[in-house]
Amino acid sequence: MIQIRNCSKSFGAENIFHQINLNINENEKIGLIGPNGSGKTTLMQLIARLQQPDQGSILYTLPGLEVAYLPQQVSAPGGQTVGEYIGLPIADVPSAYLELETLSAHILTQGDKYQELLEDIQTSEWLMEAMGPMQSALNLEDVPLDQPFDHLSSGQKTRTALMKIALKPAQVILLDEPTNHLDQTGRAWLMNWIRQSKSAMVVISHDRDFIDHVVTRLWVQDKTKQELIQYEGNYSAFKLYQRVQQEKQVKTVELQREEIQQLQHAVKVARAQAVKKKGGKGDSGDKFAKGFFSDRTTHMVKKAKTMEKRIHELEENLQPLVNKDWLLSIHFQETSRSGDRVIEAQQIEFGYPGKVVVRCNELSVRYGDRIVLSGVNGSGKTTILQTLAGILPPLTGSYTTGHGIQRGYLTQEQQDLPDEETAVSYLQRIKTSDETTVRNFLARYLFTQDKVMQPIATLSNGEKKRLALAGLVYGGCNVLFLDEPLNHLDIPAREQIQTALQQFSGTILVVEHDPYFIRTFPTLRWHIESGVIHIEPCT
């Protein structure tokens, strides 16, 4: 259906990808994953012909091929209503029937207008019937069809655009992070619709469970090589393959490091043997001895140079392997241990003056708990988190903190980070330390030499999250309150953060929507529904 041939694209001096070749076939579901900034959205826009490649071509192999594109930021021509954006001929069907009745009395003179209105009514009724379940699943039931599209929230715009695509599916559908702004009901509807759809689809998503359930092939963007690699199967199959390759490459690294050490020792021995000793047999005046030892010295020098060349080749081959992201992992330093009882709350109300959001008779947090707070948007998750973190006071009731508790709060957007400072100066402000100590600590959080001295404003979202976490731990926090720590992060960054949190020896309360994280991380789940906290143990 679509052939991508020898395509290259760059912005300024930065190459996004180079001479990639891909196919989109009928009915297949492709997941497009990779780090933020690697060119995923650019590739989508090239396929949709919203951009042009610098080299190569995008071929539509079927005449009149229909391609629909859902961008991250949805817009519509000014003045359009929701109904007009969806393609609904008539928003007010009852009024249209009255008009039809009037026209029926003049059928001889108004026959064409009558037929056109009748067809519009029938199309609108069909669309409205099909829209009903979608509006319910996508939380759009309260959005009037005559409301200006521009008056919708960004989430409502995205969900309305999804509904429009689902109502009139194209042969090829491109979805750029479609799970953004979807609750669990909307996400379940989207997964089911994609699986049942006969359209070919390419989907960008950072939701690991979502990708796992809807795709049959992966395109993985490699930013460092400016290439895109294809893998058959879903995300779990890709991770299994990747893990096997990682184990092989780790073994390669170990073997090459061992060979380098052996060669370095051999070079040292060879050069030592090549040094002529004053007063030795080579200086005895014997021409044969002088020639013999001179030849041996030359031979040992050549041997040493050959081995040094081999060492250089090994080190060059080794460096790309050592720099692989998957060989890097965040390491928490040991935190001071708190008492077993971290937080105890009785007869407590969470909320704001004049508005109670959640009531709870009793809450208990123990040392080492990993608690995920879940619930629909607006259910009070962040309010509970901020209250127990000491940022908001409880409306009524009280809570106590245990012995040795030091709390740290991570905001959603890291707006508390000073843009003009560097990572080094930020940590030095938290706790006075020399630069070497701070650099070594930041290395545990994957900050390389060049990154530690960049202004914080220039760091990516994932880097800012890691720096904020590093600041909490560097300051000695042993109870972490985290508000959506995976938000806006790509899959590699999400996996790094989750691995780090699983290694943390203290206590964690976290608000997070990532289904994979919710399924695999917590020891307890606090689910908030209708103002009540339901405590559920996790296995």
C-alpha positions in Angstrom: 0.0 0.0 0.0 2.8 2.4 0.9 6.5 2.0 0.1 9.2 4.1 1.7 12.3 4.0 -0.5 15.8 5.3 0.4 14.3 8.1 2.4 16.6 10.6 4.3 15.6 13.6 6.4 17.5 16.2 8.3 16.9 19.4 10.1 19.9 21.7 9.7 23.0 19.8 10.5 21.1 17.1 12.4 20.3 13.9 10.5 17.0 12.3 11.6 17.3 9.2 9.5 19.3 8.1 6.5 18.2 6.0 3.5 15.4 4.0 5.2 13.3 1.4 3.4 10.0 0.3 4.7 6.6 -1.1 3.6 3.1 -0.7 5.0 0.9 -3.6 3.9 -2.8 -4.2 4.1 -4.4 -4.7 7.5 -1.1 -4.8 9.4 -0.6 -2.9 12.7 2.8 -1.4 13.1 4.2 0.1 16.3 6.7 3.0 15.9 8.9 3.4 19.0 12.1 5.1 19.9 13.6 7.9 22.1 12.0 11.3 22.1 13.5 13.5 19.4 14.5 10.5 17.2 12.1 11.5 14.4 9.0 9.4 14.9 6.5 12.2 14.3 8.6 13.4 11.3 8.3 10.0 9.7 4.5 10.0 10.3 4.3 13.4 8.6 6.4 12.1 5.7 4.1 9.1 5.2 1.0 11.5 5.4 2.7 13.7 2.8 2.7 16.7 5.2 6.5 16.9 4.8 8.8 15.9 2.0 11.9 13.8 2.4 15.3 15.3 1.5 16.1 12.2 -0.6 14.1 9.2 -1.6 10.3 8.8 -2.1 7.1 7.8 -0.4 5.0 5.8 -2.9 1.2 5.1 -2.6 0.8 1.9 -4.6 -3.0 2.0 -4.7 -4.8 4.7 -6.8 -6.7 7.1 -4.6 -5.3 5.6 -1.4 -6.9 7.2 1.7 -4.6 8.1 4.6 -5.8 9.5 7.9 -3.4 11.1 10.4 -4.0 11.9 14.1 -1.4 14.4 15.3 -0.5 15.0 18.9 -2.0 18.5 18.7 -5.4 18.5 16.9 -6.8 21.6 15.2 -9.6 22.5 12.9 -10.5 25.4 10.5 -11.7 28.4 12.4 -15.5 28.5 13.1 -16.2 24.8 12.7 -18.6 23.2 15.1 -17.9 19.7 16.6 -20.6 18.3 14.2 -19.0 19.9 11.2 -15.6 18.7 12.1 -16.8 15.1 12.4 -18.6 15.4 9.0 -22.1 15.3 10.4 -24.4 16.9 7.7 -27.1 17.8 10.3 -26.7 18.3 14.0 -30.4 19.0 14.8 -32.2 16.0 13.2 -35.7 16.8 14.7 -35.7 20.3 13.2 -34.6 18.8 9.9 -37.6 16.4 9.9 -39.9 19.4 10.3 -38.2 21.1 7.3 -38.6 17.8 5.4 -42.3 17.8 6.1 -42.7 21.3 4.8 -40.8 20.4 1.6 -43.0 17.3 1.1 -45.9 19.6 0.5 -44.0 21.1 -2.5 -42.5 17.9 -3.7 -43.1 18.7 -7.4 -41.2 22.0 -7.3 -38.7 21.2 -4.4 -38.0 17.5 -5.2 -34.2 17.8 -5.5 -34.0 19.7 -2.2 -36.3 17.2 -0.5 -34.1 14.3 -1.7 -30.9 16.0 -0.6 -32.2 16.8 2.9 -33.6 13.2 3.2 -30.1 11.8 2.4 -28.5 14.2 4.9 -30.9 13.1 7.6 -30.3 9.4 6.9 -26.5 9.9 7.0 -26.7 11.9 10.2 -28.9 9.3 11.9 -26.5 6.6 10.9 -23.5 8.5 12.2 -25.2 9.5 15.4 -26.1 5.8 16.1 -22.5 4.8 15.4 -21.2 7.7 17.6 -23.2 6.7 20.6 -20.8 3.9 22.0 -17.8 6.0 21.0 -19.0 9.1 22.8 -19.6 7.0 25.9 -16.2 5.3 25.8 -14.3 8.5 25.0 -16.1 10.6 27.6 -17.6 12.9 24.9 -21.3 12.5 25.8 -21.5 16.0 27.3 -19.9 17.8 24.3 -22.7 19.4 22.2 -22.4 18.9 18.5 -23.1 22.6 17.8 -20.2 23.7 20.1 -17.3 25.4 18.4 -14.4 22.9 18.0 -11.9 25.5 19.2 -13.7 25.8 22.5 -12.8 22.1 23.4 -10.0 21.2 25.7 -6.9 19.6 24.1 -8.0 16.2 25.5 -11.6 16.6 24.0 -10.1 17.6 20.6 -7.9 14.5 20.5 -10.8 12.2 21.5 -13.1 13.9 19.0 -10.5 13.4 16.2 -10.2 9.7 17.1 -14.0 9.4 16.9 -13.9 11.1 13.5 -11.3 8.6 12.2 -13.1 5.6 13.6 -16.4 6.7 12.0 -15.0 6.9 8.5 -11.8 4.8 8.6 -9.2 5.3 5.9 -7.2 2.5 4.3 -4.1 3.6 6.2 -4.3 5.3 9.6 -1.4 7.0 11.4 -1.9 7.6 15.1 0.6 9.8 17.0 0.3 9.0 20.7 -3.4 8.2 20.6 -3.6 7.1 24.3 -2.8 10.7 25.5 -5.9 12.1 27.3 -7.6 8.6 27.5 -8.8 7.1 30.7 -9.0 3.3 31.1 -12.4 3.0 29.4 -11.2 5.0 26.4 -7.9 3.1 26.2 -9.8 -0.2 26.2 -12.1 1.0 23.4 -9.2 2.1 21.4 -7.3 -1.2 21.7 -10.4 -3.1 20.7 -11.1 -0.8 17.7 -7.5 -1.1 16.4 -7.5 -4.9 16.7 -10.8 -5.2 14.8 -10.1 -2.6 12.2 -9.3 -3.7 8.7 -7.2 -0.5 8.1 -3.4 -0.7 8.1 -2.1 1.4 11.0 1.1 2.9 12.2 1.0 3.8 15.9 3.3 5.9 18.1 2.9 5.2 21.8 4.9 5.2 25.0 2.3 2.9 26.6 4.1 -0.5 26.7 1.0 -2.6 27.4 -0.9 -0.8 24.7 1.8 -1.5 22.1 2.0 -5.1 23.2 -1.7 -5.7 22.6 -2.3 -4.0 19.3 0.8 -4.4 17.0 2.2 -7.2 15.0 5.4 -5.5 13.9 7.7 -2.9 15.3 9.7 -0.1 13.7 12.4 0.9 16.2 14.1 4.3 15.7 17.8 4.3 16.5 18.7 8.0 16.9 22.5 7.4 17.1 22.6 5.6 13.8 19.9 7.6 12.0 18.2 4.3 11.0 15.0 2.4 11.6 15.1 -1.3 12.4 12.1 -3.7 11.9 11.1 -6.5 14.2 8.4 -9.0 13.7 6.0 -9.4 16.7 4.9 -7.2 19.6 6.9 -5.3 22.2 7.4 -8.3 24.5 8.9 -10.2 21.6 11.2 -7.3 20.8 12.3 -7.0 24.4 13.1 -10.8 24.5 15.1 -10.5 21.3 16.9 -7.4 22.7 17.7 -9.1 26.0 19.3 -12.0 24.1 21.4 -9.6 22.0 22.4 -7.7 25.1 23.6 -10.8 26.9 25.7 -11.6 23.8 27.2 -8.1 23.7 27.8 -8.0 27.4 29.8 -11.3 26.9 31.6 -9.7 24.0 32.5 -6.7 26.2 33.9 -8.9 28.9 35.9 -11.0 26.5 37.4 -8.0 24.7 38.3 -6.3 28.0 40.0 -9.5 29.1 41.9 -9.7 25.8 42.9 -6.0 26.1 44.3 -6.6 29.6 46.3 -9.7 28.4 47.7 -7.7 25.4 48.6 -4.8 27.6 50.6 -7.1 29.8 52.2 -8.8 26.8 53.2 -5.4 25.4 54.8 -4.4 28.7 56.8 -7.7 28.6 57.8 -7.3 24.9 59.0 -3.7 25.4 61.0 -4.7 28.5 62.7 -7.5 26.5 63.4 -5.0 23.6 65.4 -2.7 25.9 69.2 -3.3 25.4 71.0 -3.7 28.7 74.3 -1.8 28.9 77.1 -4.2 29.4 75.1 -7.2 28.2 76.1 -9.7 25.6 75.1 -7.3 22.8 77.9 -4.9 24.0 80.6 -7.6 24.3 82.2 -6.7 20.9 81.2 -10.0 19.5 79.7 -9.2 16.0 77.4 -12.2 16.0 76.1 -11.5 19.5 75.6 -7.8 18.6 73.6 -8.7 15.4 71.6 -11.4 17.2 70.5 -9.2 20.0 69.9 -6.3 17.7 67.6 -8.4 15.5 65.8 -9.7 18.6 65.2 -6.1 19.8 63.8 -5.1 16.5 61.5 -8.1 16.5 60.2 -7.4 20.0 59.6 -3.7 19.1 57.6 -4.8 16.0 55.7 -7.4 18.1 54.8 -4.7 20.7 53.6 -2.3 18.1 51.4 -5.0 16.5 49.8 -5.8 19.8 49.3 -2.1 20.6 47.5 -1.7 17.2 45.3 -4.7 18.1 44.5 -3.0 21.5 43.5 0.2 19.7 41.2 -1.8 17.4 39.6 -3.6 20.3 39.1 -0.4 22.2 37.5 1.3 19.2 35.1 -1.7 18.7 34.4 -1.8 22.4 33.4 1.9 22.8 30.1 1.7 20.9 29.1 -1.3 23.0 30.0 0.3 26.3 28.0 3.5 25.3 24.8 1.5 24.6 21.9 2.9 26.6 20.9 -0.6 27.8 24.3 -1.1 29.5 23.5 2.0 31.6 21.4 1.8 34.7 20.5 4.3 37.5 21.9 3.4 40.9 20.4 4.8 44.1 22.7 5.4 47.0 21.7 3.8 50.3 19.3 6.0 52.1 19.0 6.3 55.9 16.4 3.8 57.1 13.2 5.1 58.6 11.1 3.4 61.2 8.7 0.7 60.3 5.7 3.0 60.7 6.1 5.7 58.0 2.6 7.4 58.0 -0.5 6.7 60.2 -3.7 8.7 59.5 -7.1 8.6 61.2 -10.5 10.1 60.3 -8.9 12.3 57.7 -10.4 14.4 54.9 -8.4 15.5 51.8 -9.3 18.5 49.7 -9.4 22.3 49.6 -11.3 24.8 51.7 -14.9 24.3 51.0 -14.4 21.1 49.0 -13.8 17.7 50.4 -12.4 15.4 47.7 -11.7 12.2 49.7 -12.6 10.9 53.1 -10.8 8.1 54.9 -11.1 6.5 58.3 -7.7 5.0 58.5 -4.5 4.9 56.4 -1.2 3.3 57.1 2.1 3.4 55.2 4.9 1.0 56.2 8.6 1.1 55.5 9.4 -0.3 52.1 5.9 0.1 50.7 5.6 0.9 47.0 2.1 2.4 46.7 0.4 3.4 43.5 -2.6 5.8 43.7 -5.0 5.2 40.9 -8.4 6.6 39.8 -10.0 8.8 37.2 -8.8 12.3 36.6 -10.1 14.6 39.3 -10.6 11.8 41.9 -8.1 13.3 44.3 -4.9 11.4 43.7 -2.6 14.4 43.6 -4.5 16.0 46.5 -3.8 12.9 48.7 -0.2 12.8 47.6 0.5 16.5 48.4 -1.3 16.2 51.8 0.8 13.2 52.9 3.9 14.9 51.5 3.2 17.9 53.8 2.5 20.4 51.1 -1.3 20.7 51.8 -2.9 20.4 55.2 -5.7 17.9 55.8 -9.1 19.5 55.9 -10.0 17.5 59.1 -8.4 14.7 61.0 -4.6 14.2 61.3 -1.7 12.0 60.4 1.6 11.3 62.1 5.0 10.5 60.5 7.3 7.9 62.0 10.9 8.0 63.2 13.6 9.2 60.8 11.2 10.2 58.0 12.5 12.6 55.4 10.0 13.3 52.7 10.7 14.4 49.1 8.1 15.4 46.5 8.5 15.2 42.7 6.1 17.4 40.7 4.6 16.5 37.4 6.6 19.0 35.3 9.7 19.7 37.4 8.9 23.4 37.4 10.9 23.7 40.6 14.2 23.0 38.8 16.2 26.2 38.2 16.5 26.6 34.4 19.7 28.7 34.5 21.7 26.3 36.8 23.6 23.2 35.8 23.0 19.7 37.3 26.2 20.1 39.3 25.4 23.5 40.8 21.8 22.4 41.6 23.0 19.4 43.7 25.7 21.6 45.3 22.9 23.9 46.4 21.0 21.0 48.0 24.1 19.8 49.9 27.5 21.4 49.9 30.0 19.0 48.2 33.0 19.3 45.9 32.5 19.0 42.1 34.1 15.6 41.8 31.7 14.1 44.4 28.7 15.6 42.7 29.8 14.4 39.2 30.3 10.9 40.5 26.9 10.9 42.1 25.3 12.2 38.9 27.0 9.5 36.9 24.7 7.0 38.8 21.8 8.9 37.2 23.2 8.5 33.7 24.5 12.1 33.4 27.6 12.1 31.2 30.4 14.7 31.4 28.9 17.1 28.9 25.4 16.9 30.4 26.4 17.8 34.0 27.5 21.3 32.9 24.6 22.2 30.6 21.9 24.6 31.7 19.0 22.6 33.1 16.7 24.4 30.6 18.4 22.5 27.8 17.8 19.0 29.2 15.1 16.7 27.9 12.0 15.8 30.0 13.6 12.4 30.9 16.8 14.1 32.0 14.9 16.6 34.1 13.0 13.7 35.8 16.3 11.9 36.5 17.8 15.1 37.9 14.8 15.8 40.1 15.0 12.3 41.5 18.8 12.6 42.0 18.1 15.8 44.0 15.7 14.1 46.3 18.0 11.2 47.1 21.1 13.5 47.3 19.2 15.5 49.9 18.7 12.3 52.0 15.0 11.7 51.3 13.8 8.2 52.3 10.1 8.6 51.5 9.4 9.7 47.9 6.0 11.2 46.8 6.0 11.1 43.0 3.3 12.7 40.8 3.3 11.0 37.4 7.1 10.5 37.1 6.7 8.7 33.7 4.6 11.4 32.1 5.9 12.6 28.6 8.8 10.1 28.7 9.7 7.7 25.9 9.8 3.9 26.6 13.6 3.7 27.3 13.3 6.5 29.8 10.3 5.0 31.4 12.1 1.7 31.8 15.2 3.4 33.3 13.1 5.4 35.9 11.1 2.3 36.9 14.2 0.2 37.3 15.7 2.9 39.5 12.6 3.1 41.7 12.5 -0.6 42.1 16.1 -0.4 43.5 15.3 2.4 45.9 15.5 1.1 49.5 13.0 3.5 51.1 9.3 4.1 50.7 7.4 5.3 47.6 3.9 6.7 47.0 3.3 7.5 43.4 0.5 8.7 41.1 0.9 7.1 37.7 -1.3 6.1 34.7 1.1 3.9 32.9 -0.7 0.4 32.9 2.6 -1.5 32.7 4.0 0.4 35.7 0.7 -0.1 37.7 0.8 -3.8 37.0 4.4 -4.4 37.8 5.7 -1.9 40.3 3.5 -1.5 43.4 3.2 -3.6 46.6 -0.1 -1.8 47.3 -2.6 0.0 45.3 -4.8 2.8 46.6 -7.7 3.1 44.2 -9.8 6.2 44.6 -13.5 6.0 43.6 -16.4 8.2 44.6 -14.3 9.9 47.3 -13.3 6.6 49.0 -9.8 4.9 49.0 -9.9 1.2 48.3 -6.7 -0.5 49.4 -5.7 -3.5 47.3 -2.6 -5.6 47.9 -0.5 -6.4 44.7 1.3 -9.7 43.9 
